[in-house]
Amino acid sequence: MAKPRSIFEEVATAEKPVATAGVIDAGRGGARGAIRVWLWMLFTLVVAMIAVGGLTRLTDSGLSITEWRPFTGAIPPLNAVDWASEFAKYQAIDEFRIQNAWMELSDFKVIYWWEWGHRQLGRVVGLVWAVGFLWFLARRAIPTGWTLPLLGIGVLGGLQGAIGWWMVSSGVTSGQGVVDVASYRLATHLGLAFVILGFIAWYIYHMGRTERDLMQARRVREGQLFHLSTGLMYFAFVQIILGALVAGIDAGRSYTDWPLMGGQVFPASAFALEPWWRNLFESPGLVQFVHRVTGYGLVVFAIVVWLRGRKSAHVRTRFAFNAVIAAMALQVVVGIVTVLYGAPWQIAIVHQLLAVLLFALILRARFLAAYPLATSVRGTPA
């Protein structure tokens, strides 16, 4: 029989559950800080790769190595016999016979080292990616959901190496009168470099924030601004590809007046080649004209996006779009100077590196439109 209970007897109650902070990040965080440092290393190396590649192109050094040897090619000529062999291979292609027949072995060594250095830097990028990825993978330090994206960087890097040889092989000819690589292959090569750079930058921005922070920021996402900045990103990418086409045929040195071209709004030689479609890739006048006009359109659209970005409620987002428009203005000035001076390598390489900076800043602004940083009531970052 149950014993009667006193009304003053304490009744045991179930303990209330205690909220645990960081549940969202539990098991998902990984070594975000270390991975971010590794990604910054890759980003820096890819920028260097783009710069060295640009200088290799501007010094006409890209065809000095006529073979693709992914592994043994890392070893340069070590003696006079090796140098004579490499020089003989170069002397057999059209670029030497038509354009550089004046070269002695000492001249050849200069362009050889440029191309060799470019290929070596590519190998270093691949090595840094492989060591870092395998290290984080083995230690299970990669955040949940990030293994495939980080693996994708390496896959794209391997593809870039193959496309690099596909590009070079278009200029390693004998008896065809070809003295440069195909401009559309050069554009493909540079375009993929910017794709890789873009993914790395995007991942860096993500790794700088916790999963919890990103999830909360997503709730105040500025949808219209994000879509506008996405359009700006693609627009800038198209302009970069067009710039590669200009570089591929040295079109930047064909018309050195601005805003006119040869004293005309539309260049007289725009459609001088037959069949007509060749002009889209090989006519210096038409290719430079399209690059210029697209640049004007890009500036107008950038101003529209910037005006919308100024209305953002978030200080960091507004600053990011201010940085984009400032970089855009500087790029326009340098682009005009590049044309007026006939694209000397010292100015042309600055123009190319500013494209890298502008692209990264657009991605940064786009990221902050998607994941705004919390702002206090006073308007300063929380």
Salt bridges, closest charged atoms under 4 A:
GLU9 OE1 - ARG5 NE 3.57
ASP60 OD1 - ARG57 NH1 3.87
GLU67 OE1 - ARG69 NE 3.71
GLU67 OE1 - LYS89 NZ 3.06
GLU86 OE2 - ARG69 NH2 3.58
GLU86 OE2 - LYS89 NZ 3.50
ASP94 OD1 - ARG97 NH2 2.28
GLU115 OE2 - ARG119 NE 2.78
ASP180 OD1 - ARG57 NH1 3.17
GLU211 OE2 - ARG28 NH2 3.41
GLU211 OE1 - ARG32 NH1 3.68
ASP213 OD2 - ARG209 NE 2.48
ASP250 OD1 - ARG57 NH2 3.58
ASP250 OD1 - ARG253 NH1 3.68
GLU282 OE1 - ARG278 NH2 2.89
